């Protein structure tokens, strides 16, 4: 199988690639555990070749367009941030990277930065670009749940501003490394407990540190179920985030980009605040963003 070009999303822990036809159709999807966090700069090209080497044509350079952490300071080659407000980075903004294999023509998309308050993103801007490509008239907020959840104000096809919340990482640390690890289940859920905790996190964020320890105490004294404790912990943290992000979502439509496991709790929390919410698939938005960026790259190279 020979691709016309290759789209790639290089994360901290994984690499995903799509072998693309000239018309933008996906010929094949591949992935590996060769994330940025495991690689030195000189190991990125071999990791890419292990995944796609069999799809590279002889006697021709094939464009490879990459988003994500390959362009970070610790990545393959640093692609400098673009400052908001701006349009999402496209192929004309991408950094060309020298390779030893003559069949590779690698370009890495830059991330975005914000000066006040200080913030950065790498990878999510491509998902936002994909959403804008499919919804060019959208004027509202894009929410991207994850380890570090992003809230981005989008207007007139530009990313105006954004904020990052470490909610996912805080949940993982508290559930896995704090005293609550003895009380919080690895899986399982309680919808009512989550909804109640959302409201508590929004209305009483200053008390959350005390409420968190109550989860431990209730598990010891009142046999609080680990599944309920998990839902309440998630609800308290997401509730604090929803409250702090109110300047973004108040009076605006919100599009959530993410899979059901990540996007579902955010949708539930926002709908409870009477916010109009649209759910979109993260992988589809990434691929649409890379398609849009490649069209620009093709135009600039002709």
C-alpha positions as CSV (number, residue, x, y, z in Angstrom):
1,X,0.0,0.0,0.0
2,X,1.5,3.3,-1.1
3,X,0.1,6.6,0.3
4,X,0.0,10.0,-1.4
5,X,0.7,11.6,1.9
6,X,0.8,10.8,5.6
7,X,-1.1,12.5,8.5
8,X,0.3,12.0,12.0
9,X,-0.7,12.9,15.5
10,X,2.4,12.5,17.8
11,X,1.3,12.5,21.4
12,X,3.3,12.2,24.6
13,X,2.6,8.5,25.0
14,X,1.5,7.3,21.5
15,X,1.9,8.0,17.8
16,X,-1.1,7.7,15.4
17,X,-0.8,7.9,11.6
18,X,-3.2,7.8,8.7
19,X,-2.0,6.8,5.2
20,X,-3.9,9.2,3.0
21,X,-5.0,9.0,-0.7
22,X,-4.7,12.1,-2.9
23,X,-8.4,12.8,-2.5
24,X,-8.1,12.8,1.3
25,X,-9.5,9.3,1.9
26,X,-7.9,7.2,4.6
27,X,-6.2,4.2,3.2
28,X,-5.0,2.8,6.5
29,X,-4.7,3.8,10.2
30,X,-1.7,2.7,12.3
31,X,-0.5,3.5,15.8
32,X,2.4,2.7,18.1
33,X,3.5,3.3,21.7
34,X,6.4,5.5,20.4
35,X,5.2,8.6,22.1
36,X,7.3,11.8,22.4
37,X,8.0,11.0,26.1
38,X,10.0,7.9,25.2
39,X,12.1,9.3,22.4
40,X,15.3,11.4,22.0
41,X,15.3,13.8,19.0
42,X,17.3,11.4,16.8
43,X,14.8,8.5,17.5
44,X,11.7,10.2,16.0
45,X,12.6,9.3,12.3
46,X,13.3,5.6,13.1
47,X,10.0,5.4,15.1
48,X,8.1,6.9,12.1
49,X,9.8,4.5,9.7
50,X,9.0,1.5,11.8
51,X,5.3,2.4,11.4
52,X,5.1,3.6,7.8
53,X,8.3,2.5,6.0
54,X,6.5,-0.2,4.0
55,X,4.1,2.5,2.6
56,X,6.8,4.8,1.3
57,X,7.3,4.8,-2.4
58,X,10.7,4.4,-4.1
59,X,12.1,7.3,-6.0
60,X,9.6,9.9,-4.6
61,X,9.4,12.0,-1.4
62,X,6.1,11.7,0.4
63,X,4.8,14.6,2.5
64,X,4.3,13.8,6.2
65,X,2.3,16.4,8.2
66,X,2.5,16.1,12.0
67,X,0.7,17.7,14.8
68,X,1.2,17.4,18.5
69,X,4.2,16.9,20.8
70,X,6.8,16.2,18.0
71,X,7.1,20.0,17.7
72,X,7.7,20.5,21.4
73,X,11.1,21.6,23.0
74,X,11.7,17.9,23.9
75,X,10.4,16.6,20.6
76,X,11.8,15.9,17.1
77,X,12.3,19.6,16.3
78,X,10.8,22.6,18.0
79,X,8.1,24.3,16.0
80,X,7.6,27.8,17.6
81,X,4.3,28.7,19.1
82,X,1.9,31.0,17.2
83,X,0.3,33.7,19.4
84,X,-3.5,34.1,19.8
85,X,-5.7,35.6,18.5
86,X,-5.0,33.8,15.2
87,X,-6.3,31.3,12.8
88,X,-5.5,27.7,13.6
89,X,-2.0,26.8,12.2
90,X,-2.1,25.4,8.7
91,X,0.4,23.7,6.4
92,X,2.0,27.1,5.5
93,X,2.9,27.6,9.1
94,X,4.5,24.2,9.5
95,X,8.2,23.6,10.2
96,X,10.2,21.6,7.6
97,X,12.3,19.0,9.3
98,X,15.5,17.5,7.7
99,X,15.5,13.7,7.5
100,X,18.1,11.0,6.6
101,X,15.6,8.9,4.6
102,X,15.1,10.7,1.2
103,X,11.6,9.4,0.9
104,X,10.3,11.6,3.8
105,X,9.2,15.2,3.5
106,X,8.3,16.0,7.1
107,X,6.5,19.1,8.3
108,X,5.5,19.8,11.9
109,X,2.6,22.1,12.8
110,X,3.2,24.7,15.5
111,X,1.2,25.0,18.7
112,X,-0.4,28.1,20.2
113,X,0.6,30.4,23.0
114,X,-1.2,33.1,25.0
115,X,0.7,35.7,27.0
116,X,-1.9,36.9,29.5
117,X,-2.7,34.7,31.2
118,X,0.2,32.5,30.2
119,X,-0.9,29.3,28.4
120,X,0.1,27.0,25.6
121,X,-1.3,24.1,23.6
122,X,0.1,21.5,21.2
123,X,-2.2,19.2,19.3
124,X,-5.5,20.6,20.4
125,X,-5.3,23.4,17.9
126,X,-5.4,20.9,15.1
127,X,-8.6,19.4,16.5
128,X,-10.1,22.9,16.8
129,X,-9.0,23.5,13.1
130,X,-10.8,20.4,12.1
131,X,-14.0,21.6,13.9
132,X,-13.8,25.0,12.3
133,X,-13.3,23.4,8.8
134,X,-16.5,21.5,9.3
135,X,-18.3,24.4,11.1
136,X,-17.0,27.6,9.5
137,X,-19.7,29.8,10.9
138,X,-19.3,28.7,14.5
139,X,-19.0,31.4,17.1
140,X,-18.6,30.0,20.6
141,X,-16.4,27.9,22.8
142,X,-14.6,24.6,22.1
143,X,-13.9,22.4,25.1
144,X,-11.4,19.6,24.9
145,X,-11.4,17.4,28.0
146,X,-8.4,15.4,28.8
147,X,-5.4,15.3,31.2
148,X,-5.3,19.0,30.7
149,X,-8.7,20.3,29.6
150,X,-8.7,23.2,27.1
151,X,-11.4,25.9,26.7
152,X,-11.0,27.9,23.6
153,X,-13.0,30.9,22.4
154,X,-13.5,30.7,18.6
155,X,-14.9,33.5,16.5
156,X,-14.6,34.4,12.8
157,X,-12.6,31.2,12.2
158,X,-10.0,32.4,14.7
159,X,-8.9,31.1,18.1
160,X,-9.3,34.3,20.2
161,X,-8.2,33.0,23.6
162,X,-8.0,29.8,25.7
163,X,-7.5,28.5,29.2
164,X,-6.1,25.1,30.4
165,X,-7.3,23.3,33.5
166,X,-5.3,20.4,35.0
167,X,-8.5,18.6,36.1
168,X,-7.7,15.3,34.6
169,X,-4.2,15.2,36.0
170,X,-5.5,16.2,39.5
171,X,-8.1,13.4,39.4
172,X,-5.4,10.9,38.5
173,X,-3.0,12.1,41.2
174,X,-5.7,12.2,43.9
175,X,-7.4,8.9,43.0
176,X,-4.1,7.1,42.5
177,X,-1.5,8.6,44.9
178,X,-3.3,10.4,47.8
179,X,-5.0,8.9,50.8
180,X,-8.2,8.7,48.7
181,X,-6.7,5.8,46.7
182,X,-8.0,3.5,49.5
183,X,-11.5,4.8,49.0
184,X,-11.9,5.5,45.2
185,X,-12.7,2.7,42.7
186,X,-10.7,2.3,39.5
187,X,-14.0,2.1,37.6
188,X,-17.7,2.3,38.2
189,X,-20.0,5.3,38.5
190,X,-22.9,7.0,40.4
191,X,-24.8,9.5,38.3
192,X,-26.7,11.1,41.1
193,X,-23.5,11.5,43.2
194,X,-21.7,13.0,40.3
195,X,-24.5,15.5,39.6
196,X,-24.6,16.6,43.3
197,X,-20.8,17.0,43.4
198,X,-20.8,19.1,40.3
199,X,-23.1,21.6,42.0
200,X,-21.0,21.6,45.1
201,X,-17.8,22.1,43.2
202,X,-19.4,25.1,41.3
203,X,-21.0,26.7,44.3
204,X,-18.4,26.0,47.1
205,X,-15.0,25.7,45.4
206,X,-13.2,27.0,48.5
207,X,-14.5,24.0,50.5
208,X,-13.4,21.3,48.1
209,X,-10.2,20.5,49.8
210,X,-12.2,19.7,53.0
211,X,-14.9,17.9,51.1
212,X,-12.3,15.6,49.5
213,X,-11.2,14.3,52.9
214,X,-14.8,13.7,53.8
215,X,-14.8,11.1,51.0
216,X,-12.2,9.2,53.0
217,X,-14.0,9.6,56.3
218,X,-17.3,8.5,54.8
219,X,-15.8,5.4,53.4
220,X,-14.5,4.5,56.9
221,X,-17.5,5.6,58.9
222,X,-20.5,5.2,56.6
223,X,-19.3,2.5,54.1
224,X,-19.4,5.0,51.2
225,X,-19.0,2.8,48.1
226,X,-15.8,3.2,46.1
227,X,-17.9,3.8,42.9
228,X,-19.8,6.7,44.5
229,X,-16.5,8.1,45.9
230,X,-15.1,8.1,42.4
231,X,-18.1,9.9,40.9
232,X,-18.0,12.5,43.7
233,X,-14.3,13.1,43.3
234,X,-14.8,13.6,39.5
235,X,-17.8,15.9,40.1
236,X,-16.1,18.1,42.6
237,X,-13.1,18.7,40.4
238,X,-15.1,19.2,37.2
239,X,-17.5,21.4,39.1
240,X,-14.6,23.7,40.2
241,X,-13.4,23.8,36.5
242,X,-16.9,24.6,35.2
243,X,-17.2,27.4,37.7
244,X,-13.9,28.9,36.9
245,X,-14.5,28.6,33.1
246,X,-17.9,30.4,33.4
247,X,-16.5,33.5,31.5
248,X,-16.0,31.2,28.5
249,X,-19.3,29.3,28.4
250,X,-21.8,31.8,29.8
251,X,-24.2,32.9,27.0
252,X,-22.3,30.8,24.4
253,X,-22.7,27.6,22.5
254,X,-20.1,24.9,23.6
255,X,-18.7,22.2,21.3
256,X,-17.0,19.4,23.2
257,X,-14.3,17.4,21.4
258,X,-13.6,14.1,22.9
259,X,-14.6,10.5,23.3
260,X,-17.7,9.5,25.3
261,X,-15.8,8.6,28.5
262,X,-14.2,12.1,28.6
263,X,-16.8,14.2,27.0
264,X,-19.9,12.7,28.7
265,X,-19.3,14.1,32.2
266,X,-18.5,17.6,30.8
267,X,-21.7,17.5,28.8
268,X,-23.7,16.4,31.8
269,X,-22.2,19.3,33.9
270,X,-22.8,21.9,31.2
271,X,-26.3,20.8,30.4
272,X,-27.2,21.1,34.1
273,X,-26.2,24.8,33.7
274,X,-28.5,25.1,30.7
275,X,-25.6,25.5,28.3
276,X,-26.2,24.3,24.6
277,X,-23.7,21.6,24.0
278,X,-22.6,19.7,20.8
279,X,-20.4,16.6,21.0
280,X,-17.8,15.8,18.4
281,X,-15.3,13.0,17.9
282,X,-11.7,13.8,18.8
283,X,-10.1,11.5,16.2
284,X,-12.3,12.8,13.4
285,X,-11.5,16.4,14.3
286,X,-7.7,15.7,14.4
287,X,-7.9,14.1,11.0
288,X,-10.1,16.9,9.5
289,X,-7.6,19.5,10.9
290,X,-4.7,17.7,9.3
291,X,-6.5,17.5,6.0
292,X,-7.2,21.2,6.1
293,X,-3.5,21.9,7.0
294,X,-2.3,19.7,4.2
295,X,-4.4,21.5,1.6
296,X,-2.6,24.7,2.6
297,X,0.8,22.9,2.5
298,X,0.1,21.7,-1.0
299,X,-0.9,25.2,-2.1
300,X,2.3,26.8,-0.7
301,X,4.6,24.2,-2.2
302,X,3.2,24.6,-5.8
